[in-house]
Amino acid sequence: MKLWGEIAVIGDGVENFSVGDRVGVYPIAVCGKCRYCLQGRHNLCEAEFGLGHGIEGGFAEYVRLPREIVDIGGVVKLGDDLSYEDAVMAEPLSCTLAAARTCKLQKGHSVLIIGAGPMGLMHLKTAKYYDCEVMIADLLDERLSLAGKMGADHLINSGQKNLHEEVMRLTDGRGADAVIISLGIPQVIEDNMKLTAKGGVCNIFGGPPPSEIKLDPRWLHYMEITLTGTFASTPEDFRNCLELIRDKSIVVSDLLSHRFTLDNFLDAVEKAKNQEMVRGIVTFD
């Protein structure tokens, strides 16, 4: 759930905000006291809940935010130079920023992104922000074409070419320093883990269903692979992304392909299911 808008009412004890302030909202309410929050890993909070999972109203005209989101710094004022349409991208982009941190991306790293959907394209933008060489794979040429316009160095249609052979060819047989699997499909995860280079990181980003995959422990051991995942992001990631978007360090305007209102909300659902849009927003204008 990505939320932005104007403050209509302020509750007792809330300071430094005024009615009419334009804000973006980090959607996870966290306790701020558990062992994970104290480590700055708020996305792993033992008592987390939030918009869309525990709090209803994300598609309502008015939404009451819990004090936990306010207390953690999750309500962020937007300057007049930052549009709502750009600001709404900060939450999903913050998840890819968290993944980049987990993957320890650095200038010159080779990055393979599996999936050129909305999140895959955000991974692309984030990796290019770190000045990485990016390969991106998908089955749909139209998505790959869009990835090319957004700066991908290598486009691979994995339905037409052997992905393993292409990645090894492009990396002189090493594999990618970071493999980010943006699809939550167990077989895709299993098939592509071994495209990770020695000492590299394989990140399971897309949320998979309960399942099992086969893993060769010798590969993990002798190649010194880091196999990890990324869930959501922290309030700090969210605030950092708002700054990156505001100063155009990462351009997000080209990710918005469709606009909807509550009257045609079901059209948005159908287009998302049929992979007919990159990213859509619902407005109340």
Rosetta blueprint (number, residue, H / E / L):
1 M L
2 K L
3 L E
4 W E
5 G E
6 E E
7 I L
8 A L
9 V L
10 I L
11 G L
12 D L
13 G L
14 V L
15 E L
16 N L
17 F L
18 S L
19 V L
20 G L
21 D L
22 R E
23 V E
24 G E
25 V E
26 Y L
27 P L
28 I E
29 A E
30 V L
31 C L
32 G L
33 K L
34 C L
35 R H
36 Y H
37 C H
38 L H
39 Q L
40 G L
41 R L
42 H H
43 N H
44 L H
45 C L
46 E L
47 A L
48 E L
49 F E
50 G E
51 L E
52 G L
53 H E
54 G E
55 I E
56 E L
57 G L
58 G L
59 F L
60 A L
61 E L
62 Y L
63 V L
64 R L
65 L L
66 P L
67 R H
68 E H
69 I H
70 V H
71 D H
72 I L
73 G L
74 G L
75 V E
76 V E
77 K E
78 L L
79 G L
80 D L
81 D L
82 L L
83 S L
84 Y H
85 E H
86 D H
87 A H
88 V L
89 M L
90 A H
91 E H
92 P H
93 L H
94 S H
95 C H
96 T H
97 L H
98 A H
99 A H
100 A H
101 R H
102 T H
103 C L
104 K L
105 L L
106 Q L
107 K L
108 G L
109 H L
110 S E
111 V E
112 L E
113 I E
114 I E
115 G L
116 A L
117 G L
118 P H
119 M H
120 G H
121 L H
122 M H
123 H H
124 L H
125 K H
126 T H
127 A H
128 K H
129 Y H
130 Y L
131 D L
132 C L
133 E E
134 V E
135 M E
136 I E
137 A E
138 D E
139 L L
140 L L
141 D H
142 E H
143 R H
144 L H
145 S H
146 L H
147 A H
148 G H
149 K H
150 M L
151 G L
152 A L
153 D L
154 H E
155 L E
156 I E
157 N E
158 S L
159 G L
160 Q L
161 K L
162 N L
163 L H
164 H H
165 E H
166 E H
167 V H
168 M H
169 R H
170 L H
171 T L
172 D L
173 G L
174 R L
175 G L
176 A E
177 D E
178 A E
179 V E
180 I E
181 I E
182 S L
183 L L
184 G L
185 I L
186 P H
187 Q H
188 V H
189 I H
190 E H
191 D H
192 N H
193 M H
194 K H
195 L H
196 T E
197 A E
198 K E
199 G E
200 G E
201 V E
202 C E
203 N E
204 I E
205 F L
206 G L
207 G L
208 P L
209 P L
210 P L
211 S L
212 E L
213 I L
214 K L
215 L L
216 D L
217 P H
218 R H
219 W H
220 L H
221 H H
222 Y H
223 M L
224 E L
225 I L
226 T E
227 L E
228 T E
229 G E
230 T L
231 F L
232 A L
233 S L
234 T L
235 P H
236 E H
237 D H
238 F H
239 R H
240 N H
241 C H
242 L H
243 E H
244 L H
245 I H
246 R H
247 D L
248 K L
249 S L
250 I L
251 V L
252 V L
253 S H
254 D H
255 L H
256 L E
257 S E
258 H E
259 R E
260 F E
261 T E
262 L H
263 D H
264 N H
265 F H
266 L H
267 D H
268 A H
269 V H
270 E H
271 K H
272 A H
273 K H
274 N L
275 Q L
276 E L
277 M L
278 V L
279 R E
280 G E
281 I E
282 V E
283 T E
284 F L
285 D L
